[in-house]
Amino acid sequence: MQIKSGLAIVGENLDVINNVCININEDGIIESIGKSNNCNNYVGNGNLIAIPQPANAHVHSGDNNFPEYGVKEGLHELVAFPNGLKHKLLNSLSYEKLIEGISSFYNTAYNMGIGLLVDFREGGGIGCKASKEALKYVKDMDVIVLGRPGPEFPNNCDGLGISSPVDYKEDYVIDLSKKFKPSMTHVAEDEETRKSNDFEIAIKSDFNALIHGLYLNEDDFEKLSYKNIYLIFCPSSNMWHGMKFPPIELSLKYNVKFAVGSDNASWFLPDVFRETYQLLLILRLKRIRGEEVAKELMKSLYINGYKSVGLEPRLIEEGKPAHFLLIDGYNSGIMNSINIYNSIIKRVQPSFIKFRVDRNNIKNLGLLFS
């Protein structure tokens, strides 16, 4: 099978290659990436742009059952464990309804071009089992289900994802994080949790990644860099809850690897293209600009989210399984841009996705948004 595109983002360096013919063999592996004039019997055209499938490195899929709840409430009233409104609503759901809502969210993510979801599941092993049941209805998208202590944990969980290190005794958190990998936790989402030394406990526990980190300081970022711990930013969530901008500029300054997530399904679609665009705007407000800045954001989207949970990124590269998206380069304006990386961060959105390629399967997503 051959795919023709006018432009492709290729390899781990995310190189911009013009006029491409991607040859995919019978096993769904990218056999070669050549020039478009070598394409014979192909799908695509010169107005399409081939980009990798992005990772959404932090979601809560169970929330999908009650969209836009608690719009007048503060963060702690909504999500604090175990008495926040979110947990009361989750406990009110039947198991079948929970699966139905998660499956719907996964299907939305697939149709938005997502290659990987990292899903924080409440409810112990039973919560993880609901996600595994929901996955039966979704193919060709990776989902890492991170569970937390509760009934039947760690059964059906792919790793550990806890609300906060201060929800449990310190020794227990350290033991959990070292035993169940990949491991992630929220930290420094507000001043109160930061003052409770949640970051210090997380560092001792060797979590693979930390979520939010809004109130981390420069010394904290030095420690993250030294320990090679990923930071997951969820800008829309932070702003919706009236917190603050994520400290993306400190990640760049201290070379801390970061990825992006859309957080709770109740308030946000799994649209990480929008999340990364938010980070670009925040950086521009701080007068941090340029193509290299946009390229770092692209790495967060197409590479770092996968690596934060130990997976290989879904790159467009010879010898790799074919997992990529074909974007409308003409109507998005990207094809004629002189700043491709900035344009991809700013202009790629689900409505411009024409095709999703997964090995030898090509799905026309353009019909969904036409």
N, C-alpha and C positions, 0 to 999 in steps of 0.2 A: 504494500500500500504506500502511496506517495501523497504528501501534504505540501501544497504550494503556498508560500506567504511572501509578502513584499518585505517583511522585516521579521527577525526573530531575536529573542534574548537567549543567548546560548552559554551553557557551562556555568561553573561556580563563580567565575568572574563576571557573569552577566553581560557578556560582550554583545554589542549590537551588530548584527549581521544582516546585510541587505540581500534581497532577491534569493530566497532560500527554497530548496527542495528537500524535505525530510522523508527519508526512506525508512519504512517500518516493516520488519520481517514478519513471518507467520506467527512467531512467538510473541509479538507485540513489543519487540526491542528495537530501539532506534539504531539502524544499521549504518546509516551515513547521513551527513548533512552537507548537501552540495548546492550547486547553483540552480536557480529556478528553471533555467533553459534546458536543464537535464530532466525535468519532470515530463512524463508522457501521459500515463493514465492516472490522473491525480484528482484530489479533492482540494478546494480552496482557490485563491486567486491573489493577484498582486496587491490588493487593497487590504489584505488581512495581516495581522501581527500575531506571531506565535509567542506566548509568554508562559512561564511555568505556572502550575497551580499553587496558589498561596496556602500558607498554614494559618489557621486561627488558633492561637496558642492558649486561649483561656475563654471557656464558655461555661455557663450553668444551664444545661438543656432542660432540666425539670421545670424551670420557671415558665416554659413556653405554654403551660396550661392556664396561666392567668396573666395575660398581657396587660401592661400599664396599670398594675395594681399600686395602690398607696402613693399617688402622685403628690400628696401633701405631706407625706411623712419624711423624716430624716433617715439617714443611712442606718443608724443603729436600730431604730424602730422597725425598719424593714427587714434587715438581713442578719442581725446579731443572733448567734447561736447560744442557746436553743429556743429562745422565746420571741424572736423576731417574727413579724407577720408572714414572711416568706415560709418559715418552717411550719407555722400553723396551717398555712394553705397547702403545703406539700403533704402534711399528715392527714389532710382531709380528702386527698385523692384516692380513688381506688387504684389498684395495681394496673388494671387494664387501661384506665384513663391516663395514668402516668406514661405508660408505653406509647399510647397514641400521641400524646403531646411531644414526646422526645422524638418519635419517628417523623413527625411533621417537621420538626426543627432540623433534623438531619437531612431531610429531603430538600428543605429550603437551602441549606448550606451547599449541598451538592449542586443545585441549580444555580447557585451564585458562583460556582467555579472552585469551591474550596477543595483542597487536596487532603488536608488534615484538620481535624478538630481535636483539641485537648479539653476533655469534658470533666469538670468537677461535679461529682455526683454525691448528693446527700443520701443518708439512709443506709450506710454501711454496705455490706455485700448485696443486700436486696436491691438497693439503689443501683449498684453496678449491674446487677442481673437485668434490671429493666432496660438499661442502655443496650446490653447485648441482645435482648429480645427485639428492641427497636431496630438494631442494625441488620436484622434479617431482611428488612424491606429496602435497604440502601446498599448499593454496590459501588465499587471503584472509588471509595473515599476511605481514608484511614481515620479511625477514631480511637484515641487513647483515653480510656475511662479511668479516672483517678478517684478512688474511694476514700472514705474516712472511717474511723472507728464507729461501729454500730452493728446491728444484727447481721450475722454471717460474714462480716469482714474477715479476711480479704477475698473471699470467694467472688469470682467473676470480675475482680478489679485488676487493672493493668499496672497499678501503682498507687501512690498516696497523694491525696489532695485535701489539705485541711484548711479550715477557715482562718485560724490564727494559731501561732505557737503557744500563746498564753491561755488557750482553751484547755490545756492539759498540763500535767506536771512535766517539768523540763526533761527529766531523765526518760520519760515515756516518749516525748516528742523525738528526742535524739535516737532512741531505739527504733521507733517507727520509721524515721527517715532513712536510717542506714539499712533497714531490713527490706523496705518496699521501694523499689525504683522503677520508673522515675518518680521523684517526689517534688511536690510544690506546695507553697503556702502563701497566703496573703500576708504582707507586712507593711507597716507604716502607711496604712491607708488614711489614717487621721492622726492628729497630734497625740490623742489619748493612747492609742495602741503603740505608737512609737515610744512614748514615755514609759510604757510597761516593759521595755526591753525586748519586744518581739523580734527585732532585727538581730540582736545578740544571740538569742536562742536559735534563730534560723541559721546563723553562721556556724554555730557549734554543731548543728544537726546535719550539715552538708546537704541541704536541699539542692536539687538540680536547678531550680528556678524559683524566683520570688515574684509575686504579683503586686502590682501598683507601685509601692515604694515612694509615695508622694512626699513623705516627710523625711527622707534620707538626706544626710548631709554629705559634704565632700569627703570626709574621712570614711563614711560608710561606703561610698563609691570606690575608694581606694581598696577597701577590703573585698568588695565584690570582684574587682578586677584581679586582685591577687588570687582569690579562690576560684576564679573562672566560673562564677555563678551567673546564670542568665537572669535578666529582668524582663518581665512581661508588662507592657503598658496597655491600658484600656482608656484612652482619652475621653471618649464619649461618655462612658460610665462615670468617670471622675467629675466631669463638668455637669452632667445631669444631676448628680447628688450634691452639687454645690461645694465640691472639695477644692481642688486647685489643679493647675496644669501639671502633667507628669514631667519630671525633671529630665527630659530627653537630652538637653544640652550637656548635662553632667555625664550621661552615658557616652556621648561622643568625646568629651574632654578626657575621661578616664579609660576609654576603650573597653567599656562594659558591654558585652553582647546583649542585645535586646531583641524582643519579638513583640508582636501585637496580638491583642485579643479583643473580642466584642463584649465579653462579660455576660450578664444575665439575659437570657432569652426573653424574659418578661418585658424588658425595655428596649432591647436592641436586636435588630436583625444581624445575622453572622457575616456582616459586610466589612471585611478587613481592609478592603480598598479604601473605604471611607475613613476607617480608623487611622490608616497610614497617612492619608491626606491631612487629617487633623494634626498629626505630629509635624508634618511639613509646615503647616500654618503657624504652629507654636514656635518652631525654630525661626521662621521668618520674622515673627514678632520680636524675637531676640536678636535679629539681624545676623542670623547664621544661615547662609545661603550658598547655592551653587550646585553644579551637577554632581560633585562628589558627595555632598550632603544627601541629595536625592538617592544616590546609589546606595548609601548606607541604609536608607529607609527601605530600599528594595531588597537588600540582603535580609533585613529583619522580617520581611514578608515572605520571601521565597526560599530562604535558607535557614535562618536562625530558629524559627518556630519548630522546624523538624528536628534540628540538632539538639534543641533543649530537652527533647524526650528520647534522644538516641536513635532517631530515624534518619535515613538518607533523604535529602531533599529531592523533590520531583523536578529535577532539572532537565532541560532540553540538551542532551549530550549523547554522543555516540556510545553505544553499549549499555545505555540506561533504558528501563521500561518507558514506553511512550505515555506520558501523562502531561498534557499541556492544554492551553486554551487558545482559541483563535478569536482575536478581537477585531472589530470593525475599525480599521485604521483611518478610513476616509471620513466617516461622520464624527468620529471622536477627535479628528484633527491631529492625531499623533503622527500619522505618516509624513506629514509635511513639517513637523516640528524640527527646530534646530537644537533643542534641548530635550533629547529623548527621555532621559531618566526622570526629569521633572514632569514631563508630559504624562508618562505612565503613572506616576504617583497621583497626579492631579486629575487625569481624564479617564482612566480605566474604571468602569463601573459595570454592574451586572447587565444593564441594558445594552451594552456594547459587545457582550460576549455572544459570538455567533455559533461557535462549535466547542464542545468539550471532547477531547481525545483521551481515551484510556485504553492503552495497548491497541487492539484492533477494533475497538468500539468507538464510533463517532456519534455523538448526540447533538442534534441541532437545537441549541438553547435559544437561538435567535427567535424561534417561534413562540417561546414563552413570554418574551418581552416586546413582541411586535404589536 
